[in-house]
Amino acid sequence: MSRVIHRFESISSTMYEAVRLANAGCASGTVVIASEQTAGHGRFNRAWHSERGAGLYFSIVLRLPLDPASLPVVTFALGLATADAIGHTTGIVCDLRWPNDVLIADRKCAGILTQLHDGAIVAGIGVNVNQTAFPPDLMATSLRIVSGREQSIEAIFEHLLEAIDRHCEILMHQGPSAIFDLFTRASSYVAGRRVTVDDSITGSTAGLTPEGFLRVRRDNGREEIVVAGGVRPAEI
């Protein structure tokens, strides 16, 4: 497909610029990419470590004929696409943590943030590619740390755009259930994983609801439906 790509050496956040473009009516598939973000952020406005030239930082505008309630499934599709692109270009197998984290051995290597703006989906994707170290408070890793060699940011970017198109096609033609099925098979967190959610719920994951929310079964047998929150491996 024909695609407009806006490239920046440095920007506060690719999301902010992509939202501006979306509100101005830009075409679906429009991308904003930067070598550095000075105010990159993820879910709950958490900061995203965006070292200059070391990672892949971009946002994409998607205009898909979906109900606003379907936003979670788009996040899943983008997570699958990210793991697919990483595997294709580096050979590294990733795990997916509900709802938006891409992991390698329980350390985050990529994240997805999706927002709805006047009918357009604006999705920010950050991939830790060539970082050699992270602040000690971050449970993060990079493709370079894991593989032991420098990786091509541009190659990952190109494959990721292709993978996004492919997974959006699956969503459009096969429906959300197809994406939920792929996500369930790609994630160790969806079923049978003992987790803690925001330090308030502890139990074992028991699959997804038809809307894409996470089922967690407490030790007393009570089932909780997690609509949003930070899911982490339980310590006990």
N, C-alpha and C positions, 0 to 999 in steps of 0.2 A: 504494500500500500504506500501511497505518497504520504510523507510525514514531514511536518515542520519541526525542526529542532533548534531551540534557542540555547546557545552555549555562553557560559560566563566563567571567567577565571575565579571570581569571588562574588558571593551574593549572601544576603542575610539568610534567606531560606528559599529553596526552589519552590516550596509549597506556596509561599506568598505570591511569587511571580506567576505561578500556574493558576492560582485562584483569580488573579487579576486578568489573565488572558481568558480564562473560562467565562468570567463575568462580561468580558468584551465580546464573547461569541466565537472564540477560536474553534477550529475544527477538532473533531475527535481524533485522538492520537498525537496531539501536539505535546511536545516534550520540552522541559526546561532542565538543563544539566549544568552543574558547576564543579570546578576543581576544588572549591572550598566553600563551606557555609559558615558564616559567623554566628548564626542563630538557628542552627538546625534543631528540630525537635521531633519527638515521637508522640505516642499516646500519653494522655494526661499532661501534655505540655512538658514532658521530660526532655532534657537536653540530649541531642545526638552528637557524639564526638565526631567532628568533621574535619579531620586533619587535611591540610592542603595537599593535593596530588596523591593521596594515599588510598582514597576510597572512591566508590561510585555513589554519587549523590544526584538523584534526579526526581522529577515529578512529571506525571503524565495525566492529561485530561482525557477522560473516556465519556463518550455519550452513548450509553447503552439503553435500550428500551426495557428498563427494569423498574419495578416498584421500589420506592425508597426503602422499604423494609428489607430489600434484598442486598443492602450494602455489605452485610457480613460475608456473603458468598463471594463478592468481588475481592474482598481481602484474602479469602482462602485461595481464590484463583491466582492472585498475584503472588502469594506465598509459594504456591506450587510452581509457578513460572520461575520464580527466583531460584528455588532449589534445583529446578531442571537446568537452568542456565549455568549455575555453578558447577553442577555435576558434569555437564557437557564440556565445559571449557577447562576444568581443573581435575576432573575425576574424583572430586571430594563428594561423599554422600552426606547430605544434610538431613536433619530432623526438623519437624515443624511443631512448634508449640502454640497451641490455641491461645489467642486467635491470629497473631500477626508476627510471630518471631521465627526466624530461621536460625537453627542451632547446629553447632558441631560439638558433640560430646558435652551437651548441656551448657555450652558457652555461646552467646549470641554473636552471629556473624552478619546478620542482616535483619532489617525490620521494615514493616509496611505500615503506612498510615493512610487511611481513606476517609475522605470527607465529601459531603454532598453540598454543591453550591449551585442553586438555581437550576436544578435538573441535571447538572454535569457532575460526574464523579472525578474528584481530583485526588490522585494517589501519589504519595511520596514514598520512594524506595531508597534505602541506604544500605550499601554493602561494604563491609570492612574487607578491603582487598589487600593492600600492601603495608598496612600498619605493622610496626615491629614491637609496639608496646602500647598499653592502655593505662589510664589512671587506675590505681589499686582498688578503687571502689566499684569498678565496672566488671561484671562477669561477662567479659567479651573476648573474642578472638578474631583473627583475620585469616584470610585464605593463605597469605604468605607464612604466617606463623605455623599453620597446620601443615602446609605442603613443603615448607622449607625452601621455597623459591619465590621470586617475584612473579606476579601474575599480570596479565594484560587487562587493564580496566576497560579499554575500548572493546576487546573481544567479548568480555562478559556483558557489556552494555548492548552490543549488537545481538548477541544470542538471547539476551533477556527481552529485548523488544519483540523478537520473533516469538518467544515463548509466551509473552503477554497476549499477542494476537491469537496464538493457537488456543490458549486456555479461555480467552473470551469467546472464541468460536465454539468451544465445547459448551460453555455456559449458555450461549444463545441457542444452539441447536439441540443440545441434549438436556438442558435445564439444570437448576441448582443441585438436584440429587446426584448428578454425575460428578459435579465438583466436590460435593460432600463425601462421596464415595472415594474419590481420588485422595482427598485430604486425610480421610480416616486411614487409608492404607499407607500413606506417607508419614504419618505422625505416630510417635510412640506415646503421645500425651492424650489421645482421644479416648482410649479404652484400656482399662487394666493398669493404669499408672496411679500410684499413690501420690497425691498432690495436696498442697495448701493453697488456698485462694485468699489473697489479701489478709493473711494471718487470722481469718475468721472462720473458714471452712476447711476441714481436713477430711479426706476420704479417698476413695478410688474412682477414677473416671469411668464412666459407663456409656460413652458414645455421645452422639450429637442429637439434638432435637431436629424436627423437620425445618426449623428456622435457622439452624446452625449454632444454637446455643449449646453449652457444654453441660452434660449431666455428671454430677458428682454424688456418689453414694457414701454417706457418712458411715462410721463404724456401727452406729445403732440401726442401720438399714434405711434411714430416711434419705430420700433423694432430693438433692438441691439442683436447681437449674441456674447456671451461672450465665448471666447476660453480658456482664463486663467485669473485668478485674484481672489482677496479676496472678497468673498460675505459675507455681514453682514446685519442684520436687519436695515432698514432705521429708522432714528430717528423721522422722520415726515411722 
